[in-house]
Amino acid sequence: MPEISKILPTVSTKLNSSTKQKNISTNSLKFEHDKLELSTKEKYKKNAVLITASTGLTLSSLSLGIMIGRNPAKMAKVLHGNSTFINKAYEKGNKIADDILNKTGDNKINLPTVLKIFEKPTYKTGLHADIAETESILAKNKIAQDKNTIRAFKLLKQTLNRHCNTVEQELLKGNKVNEKKRQELFSRVSKPYLSTINNFLENNLTNSKDLQMKFKPSNAAMRSQLKSYISECPQNALPTNGIFYHGTKKADKVYATGFNSYTSNQLSREQRELGAGVYVTPDVRVAAHFSGLNGDIIPIKLTKDSKIALVTEQSHRDLHRRLLPFINERYPLKEFKKLPIEIQNATKECLIQKVFQKAGYDAAYLPKGVKSDGGLSNLFNTDMNQVIGTKQRQVVIFTPEKLEIAPRTFKERVSDLKEKFDSFVYRFHNSHA
């Protein structure tokens, strides 16, 4: 602390009043005292109590952090928004993800095994496969079909395709499909065709093995393969004008430095749904929720050569089920769990991003909000679709170089203001309901 005697002469030369000198010297002493106190607090900032106070964490949240084995100081630090800590977590996570992908040896689960989820199946359903196999058996045995059987096969395929198209359109909209109800409806419509085919097979196939080809479609046989693999997203699921929206409270930073895949305000709690990337949405209402009243809605476009994957709720779960054993084989689970939770989540995010890029995709489309993983934590997760008031449709861009900020007309900006206000009213109404 500077000596007061050095401060006072400077002040006294400027002010001729002794009363003023006294007041200023007192204020200077108080200023230097406060400065010293502040520096002491900075010195001991790693103390969990002081950090908790500075970040505004409640005592209960701090206790919860201790209970689940978290470092309270780090937890408070991350929640306070320390970008340096977040950057280091992603830096470490990126390195671990690369090591996992590049590690070789006698591993049972390799990268091609993981990437199989991106391979489009030959047939849309199990029943499609059964029909193809049956027709192959008939052709192999040179068994000619009568007119009724040929017609029954044709109508069965048409009915099955209509069933699949209906299911897939619902999946693209992010709606739940009642598998049992759809299967019952299909069974009623297709019953006469199945009966005709089965009677023909019974009368013409003598091989006991071939006779097992009788058609008794189950829920499993009727389930659309679109649910369980990650395919290229159909164009009709995305906006015709190619515009997506990014709602943010830090628009100035985005315009100044561009978009960043490696930033998340939830890294201390959980990984993001589809890993490291820039999260945008085709629905301006969803963007309005994340921008808030004081934020901005930034319109963006992807380059024409961008390849977007479609990820359903089931294929999302299946991807995580494949990745976890893949990680565990290359990074022992016990050792992985010793890492700070931020680095664990950053590693998973970076790994998901790299897997999609290796599969040839620049982005991924989720028709509705899904939970980050299938673990116990999901019991406590909030359903964001309910919070927002609409399906949390989002596109995750893994390659920020592929996006550009689109122009916005005055009329569109006015419309954005209305969406932000409506979103605010909806949240306010729900919080007081």
LUMMIVO-180607 format. One record per residue (C-alpha): residue in three letters; z, x, y. Coordinates in Angstrom, 3 decimals. Each point is the difference from the previous one (the first is absolute). Example, Ala and Ser with C-alpha at 12.3 -4.5 7.8 and 13.67 -1.06 7.14 Angstrom:
% LUMMIVO-180607
{"ALA", {7.800, 12.300, -4.500}},
{"SER", {-0.660, 1.370, 3.440}},
END
This chain:
% LUMMIVO-180607
{"MET", {0.000, 0.000, 0.000}},
{"PRO", {-0.900, 1.403, 3.416}},
{"GLU", {2.887, 0.826, 2.302}},
{"ILE", {0.809, -2.722, 2.555}},
{"SER", {0.377, 2.642, 2.712}},
{"LYS", {-3.698, 0.799, -0.361}},
{"ILE", {-1.014, -3.614, 0.297}},
{"LEU", {2.195, -1.044, 2.943}},
{"PRO", {-1.330, 2.529, 2.618}},
{"THR", {-3.541, -1.209, -0.574}},
{"VAL", {1.095, -3.565, 0.508}},
{"SER", {2.134, 0.751, 3.038}},
{"THR", {-2.887, 1.629, 1.857}},
{"LYS", {-1.925, -3.225, -0.259}},
{"LEU", {2.865, -2.288, 0.967}},
{"ASN", {2.279, 0.619, 2.993}},
{"SER", {2.617, -2.538, -0.908}},
{"SER", {3.064, 1.287, -1.935}},
{"THR", {0.480, -3.438, -1.532}},
{"LYS", {-3.496, 0.096, -1.391}},
{"GLN", {0.626, 3.528, -1.309}},
{"LYS", {3.040, -1.251, -1.901}},
{"ASN", {-1.873, -2.950, -1.523}},
{"ILE", {-2.952, 2.131, -1.047}},
{"SER", {2.191, 2.670, -1.534}},
{"THR", {1.791, -2.684, -1.999}},
{"ASN", {-3.296, -1.469, -1.154}},
{"SER", {-1.249, 3.455, -0.951}},
{"LEU", {3.072, 0.616, -2.095}},
{"LYS", {-0.484, -3.348, -1.718}},
{"PHE", {-3.692, 0.783, -0.600}},
{"GLU", {0.805, 3.351, -1.560}},
{"HIS", {2.726, -1.565, -2.136}},
{"ASP", {-2.401, -2.672, -1.272}},
{"LYS", {-2.613, 2.680, -0.668}},
{"LEU", {2.504, 2.019, -2.029}},
{"GLU", {1.059, -3.103, -1.936}},
{"LEU", {-3.633, -0.834, -0.754}},
{"SER", {-0.720, 3.505, -1.254}},
{"THR", {3.039, -0.227, -2.287}},
{"LYS", {-1.329, -3.231, -1.467}},
{"GLU", {-3.390, 1.621, -0.551}},
{"LYS", {1.678, 2.906, -1.727}},
{"TYR", {1.605, -2.311, -2.531}},
{"LYS", {-2.854, -2.465, -0.267}},
{"LYS", {-0.189, 0.426, -3.777}},
{"ASN", {3.375, -1.665, -0.270}},
{"ALA", {-0.711, -3.373, -1.639}},
{"VAL", {2.338, -1.950, 2.293}},
{"LEU", {-1.610, 1.288, 3.184}},
{"ILE", {-3.518, -0.511, -1.352}},
{"THR", {0.895, -3.493, -1.135}},
{"ALA", {1.267, -0.815, 3.466}},
{"SER", {-3.123, 1.399, 1.671}},
{"THR", {-2.386, -1.913, -2.227}},
{"GLY", {1.907, -3.253, 0.157}},
{"LEU", {0.523, -0.252, -3.735}},
{"THR", {2.680, -2.393, -1.073}},
{"LEU", {2.975, 1.133, -2.043}},
{"SER", {-1.097, -2.194, -2.867}},
{"SER", {-3.471, 1.603, -0.210}},
{"LEU", {1.596, 3.437, 0.078}},
{"SER", {2.350, -0.996, -2.828}},
{"LEU", {-2.972, -1.308, -1.977}},
{"GLY", {-1.734, 3.339, 0.497}},
{"ILE", {3.032, 1.846, -1.366}},
{"MET", {0.299, -2.413, -2.936}},
{"ILE", {-3.569, 0.564, -1.148}},
{"GLY", {0.354, 3.751, 0.275}},
{"ARG", {-1.867, 0.522, 3.280}},
{"ASN", {0.730, 2.729, 2.504}},
{"PRO", {1.322, -2.028, 2.972}},
{"ALA", {-1.034, 2.618, 2.517}},
{"LYS", {-3.586, 0.123, -1.251}},
{"MET", {-0.123, -3.760, -0.347}},
{"ALA", {1.089, -0.503, 3.581}},
{"LYS", {-2.330, 2.740, 1.185}},
{"VAL", {-3.054, -1.582, -1.611}},
{"LEU", {0.830, -3.489, 1.175}},
{"HIS", {0.395, 1.427, 3.489}},
{"GLY", {-3.689, 0.868, -0.200}},
{"ASN", {0.065, 3.765, -0.255}},
{"SER", {-3.713, 0.695, -0.324}},
{"THR", {0.566, 3.663, -0.871}},
{"PHE", {2.038, -0.942, -3.063}},
{"ILE", {-2.623, -2.573, -1.050}},
{"ASN", {-2.806, 2.541, 0.415}},
{"LYS", {1.863, 2.539, -2.151}},
{"ALA", {0.625, -2.647, -2.682}},
{"TYR", {-3.743, -0.782, -0.163}},
{"GLU", {-0.858, 3.705, 0.071}},
{"LYS", {2.240, 0.606, -3.022}},
{"GLY", {-1.175, -3.218, -1.691}},
{"ASN", {-3.643, 1.018, 0.409}},
{"LYS", {0.665, 3.356, -1.633}},
{"ILE", {1.846, -1.558, -2.958}},
{"ALA", {-2.788, -2.586, -0.446}},
{"ASP", {-2.604, 2.781, -0.105}},
{"ASP", {2.084, 1.913, -2.549}},
{"ILE", {0.275, -3.117, -2.180}},
{"LEU", {-3.755, -0.638, 0.141}},
{"ASN", {-0.997, 3.606, -0.640}},
{"LYS", {2.547, 0.820, -2.690}},
{"THR", {-1.581, 0.556, -3.398}},
{"GLY", {1.399, 0.380, -3.480}},
{"ASP", {0.715, -2.089, -3.076}},
{"ASN", {0.637, -3.161, 1.976}},
{"LYS", {-0.450, -3.327, -1.757}},
{"ILE", {-0.681, -1.837, 3.246}},
{"ASN", {-2.723, 1.697, 2.040}},
{"LEU", {-1.896, -1.015, 3.127}},
{"PRO", {-2.922, -1.639, -1.891}},
{"THR", {2.579, -2.255, -1.688}},
{"VAL", {1.287, -1.097, 3.394}},
{"LEU", {-3.539, -0.481, 1.363}},
{"LYS", {-0.907, -2.393, -2.839}},
{"ILE", {1.440, -2.804, 2.113}},
{"PHE", {-3.042, 0.471, 2.258}},
{"GLU", {-2.481, -0.394, -2.882}},
{"LYS", {-1.694, -3.370, 0.020}},
{"PRO", {0.335, -1.682, -3.412}},
{"THR", {-3.148, -0.969, -1.829}},
{"TYR", {1.018, -3.663, -0.219}},
{"LYS", {1.744, -2.288, 2.500}},
{"THR", {2.331, -1.497, -2.622}},
{"GLY", {0.976, 0.498, -3.607}},
{"LEU", {-1.965, -3.113, -0.887}},
{"HIS", {-3.169, 1.521, 1.492}},
{"ALA", {0.527, 2.964, -2.343}},
{"ASP", {0.533, -2.328, -3.009}},
{"ILE", {-3.222, -1.903, 0.756}},
{"ALA", {-1.984, 3.233, 0.286}},
{"GLU", {1.466, 1.305, -3.275}},
{"THR", {-0.768, -3.271, -1.807}},
{"GLU", {-3.601, -0.024, 1.190}},
{"SER", {-0.296, 3.629, -1.116}},
{"ILE", {1.279, -0.885, -3.504}},
{"LEU", {-2.479, -2.890, -0.250}},
{"ALA", {-2.868, 2.247, 1.069}},
{"LYS", {1.081, 2.782, -2.394}},
{"ASN", {0.081, -2.406, -2.916}},
{"LYS", {-3.289, -1.554, 1.152}},
{"ILE", {1.508, -3.457, 0.154}},
{"ALA", {-2.137, -2.288, 2.098}},
{"GLN", {1.813, -2.522, 2.197}},
{"ASP", {-0.987, -3.660, 0.069}},
{"LYS", {-0.726, -1.773, 3.290}},
{"ASN", {3.488, -1.536, 0.289}},
{"THR", {1.702, 3.383, -0.466}},
{"ILE", {-2.303, 1.731, 2.503}},
{"ARG", {0.756, -2.740, 2.542}},
{"ALA", {3.744, 0.184, -0.740}},
{"PHE", {0.041, 3.789, 0.616}},
{"LYS", {-1.912, -0.482, 3.260}},
{"LEU", {2.299, -2.744, 1.328}},
{"LEU", {3.108, 1.906, -1.117}},
{"LYS", {-1.078, 3.064, 2.001}},
{"GLN", {-0.749, -2.115, 3.070}},
{"THR", {3.379, -1.716, -0.196}},
{"LEU", {1.754, 3.337, -0.496}},
{"ASN", {-1.793, 1.575, 2.995}},
{"ARG", {0.933, -2.945, 2.235}},
{"HIS", {3.600, 0.395, -1.142}},
{"CYS", {-0.051, 3.733, 0.839}},
{"ASN", {-1.614, -0.521, 3.406}},
{"THR", {2.648, -2.559, 0.944}},
{"VAL", {2.821, 2.323, -1.064}},
{"GLU", {-1.523, 2.987, 1.801}},
{"GLN", {-0.514, -1.914, 3.249}},
{"GLU", {3.670, -0.961, -0.044}},
{"LEU", {0.975, 3.633, -0.617}},
{"LEU", {-2.144, 1.126, 2.954}},
{"LYS", {1.868, -2.474, 2.199}},
{"GLY", {3.331, 1.350, -1.219}},
{"ASN", {0.898, -3.276, -1.741}},
{"LYS", {1.921, -0.281, -3.237}},
{"VAL", {-1.968, -1.226, -2.992}},
{"ASN", {1.642, -2.315, -2.501}},
{"GLU", {-1.334, 1.643, -3.148}},
{"LYS", {1.354, -2.635, -2.349}},
{"LYS", {-1.469, -2.879, 1.992}},
{"ARG", {-3.372, 1.730, 0.287}},
{"GLN", {-0.043, 0.692, -3.748}},
{"GLU", {0.821, -3.637, -0.835}},
{"LEU", {-2.802, -1.204, 2.268}},
{"PHE", {-2.458, 2.409, -1.564}},
{"SER", {1.029, -1.045, -3.517}},
{"ARG", {-0.656, -3.673, 0.773}},
{"VAL", {-3.419, 0.661, 1.543}},
{"SER", {-1.148, 2.497, -2.617}},
{"LYS", {1.439, -1.744, -3.089}},
{"PRO", {-3.305, -1.517, -1.228}},
{"TYR", {-1.862, 3.337, 0.450}},
{"LEU", {2.722, 1.964, -1.825}},
{"SER", {0.007, -2.567, -2.826}},
{"THR", {-3.782, 0.229, -0.458}},
{"ILE", {0.083, 3.828, -0.058}},
{"ASN", {2.944, 0.236, -2.388}},
{"ASN", {-1.590, -2.484, -2.442}},
{"PHE", {-3.184, 2.042, 0.023}},
{"LEU", {1.913, 3.254, -0.653}},
{"GLU", {1.949, -1.573, -2.839}},
{"ASN", {-3.184, -1.145, -1.726}},
{"ASN", {-2.025, 3.174, 0.521}},
{"LEU", {2.374, 2.961, -0.155}},
{"THR", {1.147, 0.969, -3.466}},
{"ASN", {1.715, 3.294, 0.783}},
{"SER", {3.746, -0.600, 0.246}},
{"LYS", {0.286, 2.499, 2.867}},
{"ASP", {-2.740, -1.730, 1.968}},
{"LEU", {1.642, -3.391, -0.530}},
{"GLN", {2.902, 1.209, 2.146}},
{"MET", {-2.261, -0.424, 3.012}},
{"LYS", {1.001, -3.626, 0.419}},
{"PHE", {0.520, -0.927, 3.635}},
{"LYS", {3.542, -0.933, 0.914}},
{"PRO", {0.228, 1.172, 3.603}},
{"SER", {3.541, 0.860, 1.110}},
{"ASN", {1.347, 0.694, 3.476}},
{"ALA", {-0.519, 3.694, -0.652}},
{"ALA", {-3.631, -0.517, -1.001}},
{"MET", {-0.622, -2.066, 3.111}},
{"ARG", {1.666, 2.388, 2.453}},
{"SER", {-2.404, 1.464, 2.540}},
{"GLN", {-0.328, 3.776, -0.255}},
{"LEU", {-0.239, 0.100, 3.797}},
{"LYS", {3.763, -0.348, 0.100}},
{"SER", {0.728, 3.142, -1.952}},
{"TYR", {-2.498, 2.556, 1.311}},
{"ILE", {-0.823, 1.316, 3.474}},
{"SER", {-3.583, -0.796, 0.893}},
{"GLU", {-2.193, 0.286, 3.063}},
{"CYS", {0.858, -2.752, 2.442}},
{"PRO", {-2.605, -2.790, 0.293}},
{"GLN", {-1.485, -0.314, 3.485}},
{"ASN", {0.935, -3.694, 0.253}},
{"ALA", {3.691, 0.921, -0.067}},
{"LEU", {-0.279, 2.020, 3.222}},
{"PRO", {-0.850, -1.019, 3.602}},
{"THR", {-3.718, -0.496, 0.623}},
{"ASN", {0.254, 1.853, 3.340}},
{"GLY", {1.723, 2.964, -1.670}},
{"ILE", {2.964, -0.110, 2.421}},
{"PHE", {3.554, 0.777, -1.123}},
{"TYR", {3.162, -0.003, 2.089}},
{"HIS", {2.918, 2.384, 0.352}},
{"GLY", {3.138, -1.409, 1.628}},
{"THR", {2.224, 2.654, 1.554}},
{"LYS", {2.654, 0.567, 2.649}},
{"LYS", {-1.297, 3.563, 0.516}},
{"ALA", {-3.575, -0.658, 1.093}},
{"ASP", {0.086, 2.737, 2.667}},
{"LYS", {0.779, 2.608, -2.652}},
{"VAL", {-2.807, -1.291, -2.239}},
{"TYR", {-2.541, 0.147, 2.845}},
{"ALA", {1.207, 3.485, 0.956}},
{"THR", {0.241, 1.675, -3.414}},
{"GLY", {-1.852, -2.322, -2.381}},
{"PHE", {1.188, -1.645, -3.199}},
{"ASN", {2.293, 1.803, -2.419}},
{"SER", {0.288, -0.737, -3.743}},
{"TYR", {3.313, 1.834, -0.289}},
{"THR", {2.386, -2.109, 2.014}},
{"SER", {2.330, -2.734, -1.156}},
{"ASN", {3.161, -1.606, 1.393}},
{"GLN", {1.165, -0.987, -3.482}},
{"LEU", {-0.218, 3.353, -1.796}},
{"SER", {3.793, 0.188, -0.339}},
{"ARG", {0.017, -3.310, -1.869}},
{"GLU", {-3.205, -0.286, -2.017}},
{"GLN", {-3.599, 1.076, -0.239}},
{"ARG", {-2.751, -2.080, 1.573}},
{"GLU", {-1.884, -2.381, -2.289}},
{"LEU", {-3.152, 2.072, -0.373}},
{"GLY", {1.178, 3.394, 1.027}},
{"ALA", {-0.937, 2.238, 2.911}},
{"GLY", {-2.641, -1.487, 2.270}},
{"VAL", {-0.710, -1.988, 3.131}},
{"TYR", {1.006, -3.629, -0.538}},
{"VAL", {-2.284, -2.592, 1.622}},
{"THR", {-0.741, -3.656, -0.691}},
{"PRO", {-2.999, -2.366, 0.174}},
{"ASP", {2.403, -2.688, 1.319}},
{"VAL", {0.932, 0.313, 3.683}},
{"ARG", {3.126, -2.129, -0.669}},
{"VAL", {1.399, 2.706, -2.269}},
{"ALA", {-0.709, 2.659, 2.645}},
{"ALA", {1.735, -2.164, 2.626}},
{"HIS", {3.186, 0.023, -2.079}},
{"PHE", {0.149, 3.800, -0.053}},
{"SER", {-0.978, 0.445, 3.652}},
{"GLY", {2.623, -2.391, 1.347}},
{"LEU", {-0.217, -1.359, 3.543}},
{"ASN", {0.103, 3.437, 1.642}},
{"GLY", {-2.340, 1.784, -2.399}},
{"ASP", {-3.776, 0.098, -0.342}},
{"ILE", {-2.583, -1.132, -2.510}},
{"ILE", {-2.574, 2.749, -0.535}},
{"PRO", {-3.355, -1.085, -1.498}},
{"ILE", {-1.607, 2.542, -2.330}},
{"LYS", {-3.145, 0.352, -2.084}},
{"LEU", {-0.717, 2.031, -3.105}},
{"THR", {-3.178, 2.022, -0.337}},
{"LYS", {-2.774, -1.677, -2.004}},
{"ASP", {0.258, 2.477, -2.861}},
{"SER", {3.701, -0.788, -0.576}},
{"LYS", {0.877, -1.198, -3.487}},
{"ILE", {2.826, -2.549, -0.220}},
{"ALA", {1.920, -0.806, -3.189}},
{"LEU", {1.424, -3.412, -0.892}},
{"VAL", {3.618, 0.122, -1.170}},
{"THR", {1.611, -3.121, -1.466}},
{"GLU", {3.707, -0.499, -0.502}},
{"GLN", {-0.318, 0.784, -3.714}},
{"SER", {-2.246, 3.056, 0.406}},
{"HIS", {2.462, 1.287, 2.605}},
{"ARG", {2.845, -0.245, -2.540}},
{"ASP", {-2.176, 1.584, -2.694}},
{"LEU", {-0.863, 2.925, 2.271}},
{"HIS", {3.683, 0.735, 0.604}},
{"ARG", {0.706, -0.266, -3.740}},
{"ARG", {-2.635, 2.663, -0.640}},
{"LEU", {1.126, 2.314, 2.791}},
{"LEU", {3.712, 0.181, -0.806}},
{"PRO", {-0.397, 1.561, -3.492}},
{"PHE", {-2.766, 2.199, 1.444}},
{"ILE", {2.482, 1.366, 2.572}},
{"ASN", {2.816, 0.327, -2.541}},
{"GLU", {-2.102, 2.126, -2.368}},
{"ARG", {-0.713, 2.501, 2.743}},
{"TYR", {3.179, -0.156, 2.005}},
{"PRO", {3.125, -0.707, -2.112}},
{"LEU", {1.619, -3.253, 1.037}},
{"LYS", {3.442, 1.586, 0.377}},
{"GLU", {-1.394, 2.609, 2.384}},
{"PHE", {-2.094, -2.549, 1.895}},
{"LYS", {3.056, -2.222, 0.561}},
{"LYS", {1.854, 2.950, 1.567}},
{"LEU", {-2.516, 0.107, 2.846}},
{"PRO", {0.877, -1.863, 3.228}},
{"ILE", {-1.178, -3.596, -0.258}},
{"GLU", {-2.398, 0.574, 2.897}},
{"ILE", {-1.809, 2.775, -1.900}},
{"GLN", {-0.094, -2.126, -3.185}},
{"ASN", {-1.655, -2.860, 1.866}},
{"ALA", {-2.337, 2.326, 1.893}},
{"THR", {-1.081, 1.585, -3.304}},
{"LYS", {-0.813, -3.396, -1.539}},
{"GLU", {-1.893, -1.074, 3.122}},
{"CYS", {-2.083, 3.196, 0.074}},
{"LEU", {-0.697, -0.236, -3.730}},
{"ILE", {-1.278, -3.582, 0.307}},
{"GLN", {-2.223, 1.032, 2.905}},
{"LYS", {-1.469, 2.924, -1.951}},
{"VAL", {-0.584, -2.097, -3.143}},
{"PHE", {-2.032, -2.559, 1.969}},
{"GLN", {-1.994, 2.773, 1.657}},
{"LYS", {-0.703, 1.624, -3.387}},
{"ALA", {-1.226, -3.389, -1.236}},
{"GLY", {-2.490, 0.006, 2.898}},
{"TYR", {1.689, -2.471, 2.361}},
{"ASP", {0.645, 0.411, 3.731}},
{"ALA", {2.145, -3.123, 0.305}},
{"ALA", {1.594, -2.812, -2.008}},
{"TYR", {0.321, -3.722, 0.672}},
{"LEU", {3.072, -2.042, -0.933}},
{"PRO", {-0.570, -3.780, 0.253}},
{"LYS", {3.745, -0.585, 0.438}},
{"GLY", {3.164, 1.977, 0.588}},
{"VAL", {1.474, 1.621, -3.098}},
{"LYS", {3.185, 1.898, -0.609}},
{"SER", {-0.073, 3.760, -0.076}},
{"ASP", {0.893, 0.381, -3.679}},
{"GLY", {1.361, -1.962, -2.942}},
{"GLY", {3.504, 1.394, 0.153}},
{"LEU", {3.401, -1.528, 0.569}},
{"SER", {-0.402, 0.432, 3.755}},
{"ASN", {-2.461, -2.879, 0.025}},
{"LEU", {2.905, -2.392, -0.507}},
{"PHE", {1.091, 0.776, 3.532}},
{"ASN", {-3.427, 0.219, 1.642}},
{"THR", {-1.062, -2.598, 2.520}},
{"ASP", {-3.149, -1.959, -0.715}},
{"MET", {-2.140, 1.079, 2.969}},
{"ASN", {-2.488, -2.814, -0.625}},
{"GLN", {2.821, -2.441, 0.774}},
{"VAL", {1.282, 2.013, 2.956}},
{"ILE", {-3.428, 0.144, 1.647}},
{"GLY", {-0.845, -3.604, -0.809}},
{"THR", {-3.307, 0.849, -1.679}},
{"LYS", {-1.262, 2.258, -2.776}},
{"GLN", {0.436, 3.651, 0.957}},
{"ARG", {-3.652, 0.921, -0.567}},
{"GLN", {-0.408, 3.689, 0.637}},
{"VAL", {-2.409, 2.866, -0.369}},
{"VAL", {1.410, 3.476, -0.514}},
{"ILE", {-2.321, 2.744, 1.255}},
{"PHE", {0.530, 3.257, -1.889}},
{"THR", {-2.527, 1.934, 2.064}},
{"PRO", {0.704, -0.512, 3.744}},
{"GLU", {-3.201, 1.907, 0.841}},
{"LYS", {-1.874, -3.066, -1.270}},
{"LEU", {1.346, -2.328, 2.704}},
{"GLU", {-0.770, -0.447, 3.672}},
{"ILE", {1.539, -2.187, 2.708}},
{"ALA", {-2.223, -3.001, 0.748}},
{"PRO", {-0.578, -1.508, 3.486}},
{"ARG", {1.933, -3.119, 0.950}},
{"THR", {-1.280, -2.666, 2.408}},
{"PHE", {2.189, -1.624, 2.646}},
{"LYS", {-0.107, -3.307, -1.891}},
{"GLU", {1.111, 1.743, -3.211}},
{"ARG", {2.873, 1.717, 1.823}},
{"VAL", {1.166, -3.353, 1.344}},
{"SER", {-0.168, -1.374, -3.552}},
{"ASP", {2.132, 2.953, -1.165}},
{"LEU", {2.669, -0.929, 2.566}},
{"LYS", {0.076, -3.539, -1.380}},
{"GLU", {0.358, 1.314, -3.579}},
{"LYS", {2.892, 2.267, 1.033}},
{"PHE", {1.752, -2.880, 1.769}},
{"ASP", {-0.495, -2.338, -2.991}},
{"SER", {1.379, 2.687, -2.323}},
{"PHE", {3.044, 0.435, 2.246}},
{"VAL", {0.645, -3.761, 0.060}},
{"TYR", {-0.327, -0.182, -3.795}},
{"ARG", {2.522, 2.820, -0.532}},
{"PHE", {2.379, -1.460, 2.582}},
{"HIS", {-0.184, -3.451, -1.594}},
{"ASN", {0.617, 1.393, -3.501}},
{"SER", {2.927, 2.145, 1.114}},
{"HIS", {1.715, -3.075, 1.466}},
{"ALA", {-0.950, -2.465, -2.716}},
END
